[in-house]
Amino acid sequence: MFTLMNLDDTTRKFMIEEIELANNTSNIYFSKRFNERGKSEWVSLLTEAARFHNEHWLAYQLEMQGMMKGIEGSRTPSGGYTTKHVPNTATETMAEGQFNRFYIMALCRRAQTEDGTNLVVYRAKERTEHRLESDSMIGSLDILPYQLLAELRSVQSSLGHSLLKPNSGLSVRLER
């Protein structure tokens, strides 16, 4: 579970606004592993998690409500096609990545409105294996909130963003 240092009512308000904006501009990420129920209920679950809960609750809901496919198609190295089971970590990876995305966007908004506030990268979830790239970002103060916000508002650029790499455990916090 993530330790999100600034997950308070102010941050949650900004998260909900960002989810609504993303939904209205078709910038919500829908996993290709979602089944029909997952596709139809994802935004409302994400919003409820932002309003009252956390990424752990969101992953649990995805799992317990059966919102992911059990099997998916995949290309083989030889160019053929096969089916395989969806990894049992798919719900956790999806929930963590997207909850963190909207959390970071909310903190970007806060940093822009609260004078003298910077964003700092930190490890919000411990991992047994660390990527060198992720470790090198920890403690970084050279984050421009308006630039990061613009990058994460686009679903395409957010998917490859270094702060949101699957299983990195990275997030940002406010520093005054």
N, C-alpha and C positions, 0 to 999 in steps of 0.2 A: 504494500500500500504506500502511496506517495505521502510525504509530509509536505504539504503545501502551506508555506509559512504565512501567506497573506490571504487565505481563504476565509473571508469575513463577509458581512452583509454588503459592503460597498463593492467588493470584488464580484460577488454573486450577481449583483444588479448589472454590472457591466458585462458579465458573462452572458446573462440572459439577453441583453441588448445585442450582443455580438452574434448569438445564435439566431435571433430573429432576423438580423441583417443578413447573415449568411443564408438563411432559409429563403428570404425574399429575393436574393440575388443568385440563387442556385449555386452557392458555395458551401453547401453541406456535403461532407464526404459520406457516401453510402458504400459500405464494403461490398465487394463482389460476392462475398460469402454470405450476405444476408439472404434469407428466404423472403417470401412475400410479406409475411408478418413483420419481419425485421425492417424491411423497406418502409412499410406503412407506419410503424410505431417508433422508429429511431429518433426522430426530432422531438417528439413529446417526451420520450425517456431521457434524452440528453438534456432537455430543458428542466425536467424534474430533478435530475441529478445536480444540475447547476444551482437550482433554487434551494434544495434541501439536503443534498447528500454529497457523495464523492465518486471518484472513478471506480472504487471497489464495489459500491452499491450498483453502479451502472453495469459493470461486468457481470455481477450476480444476476441482474435482471435479464440481460441478454441470454445468459445461460439457462436460467430457470424458466423463462418464457419461451424457450426454443426458437430464438430469432435468427439462428445461423443454420446454414445447410449442414448436413452430416457428411456429405461426399461432394467432391469437386473434381472437375476435369483438369488434366494437366498434360503438357507436352513432355515426351520422353527425350533423352539426349539424342536418340536416333531419328527424331522428327515425327515419331508416332504420337498416339494419343492414349492416355490411360485415365483411370479414375483412382482417387485416393481419398482417405479420410481427411477432413478438415482438422488441423491440429487442435488439441484440446486447449491451447493457449490463445486461440483466435479471439475469443470474447474479451479476455483480459487485455490483449494487445490493442484491440479496437477501442475499448473503453478508456484505457490509459492515454493513448495517443490523442484522441479527440477531446477528452475532458481537459487534458493539459493544454491543448491548442487554444481552447477558449479561455482557460485560466490565464495563459500568457497574454492573449489579446486584451483581456480585462486589465491586467497589470500594466500593459502599454498605455491604455487609456488613463489609468490612475496616475502613472508617471507623468503624463502630459498635463494633467490637471492639478497635480500637487507639486508646488514649487520646491526645488531643491531635492527632488526625488530621482534616483537612478535605479536602473535594473541591474541585477547581478545574477550570473548563472551559478547554480549550485546543484548538487546531487540530491534530488528529492526522494529518490528510492534507491536503496542499496542494491547493487548487483554483484553477483559472484565474479563475473568477468567484466572488466572495464575495457572499453575501446580507448585507444590512445587519443583519438580525435576528440572523444567526449571529455576525457580527463583534462585535455589541454584547454578546454573552454571554461572550466570551473574557475570562478572568481573574476571572470571577465567583466569589466565595467564599461567597455566601449560599445555598448548597445544603444542605438538610437531608437527610442520607442516608436516614433512615427514610421520609421523604415521597417522595423520588425512587424508592426501592426499591419502595414501594407502587404508584406510578404506572407503573413499568416492568414490574412483575409482571403487570399486566393487559394482555393482548394488545391490547385495544381502545384503552386510553389510551396505550399505548406507540407505536402506529402514528402518532398525531398529535403525539407529544411533540417539543418544539422541539430537543432534543438529538439526536434521531434522524431529522431531516428528511433525505430522500434527497439524497445528494451534498453534504451540508454539511461533512463532514470533521471534525466536532466530536466530542470525547469528554471524559472527565474524568481527572484524575490525583490521586494522594494528595499531600497537603502536610502536613508535620509542623511 
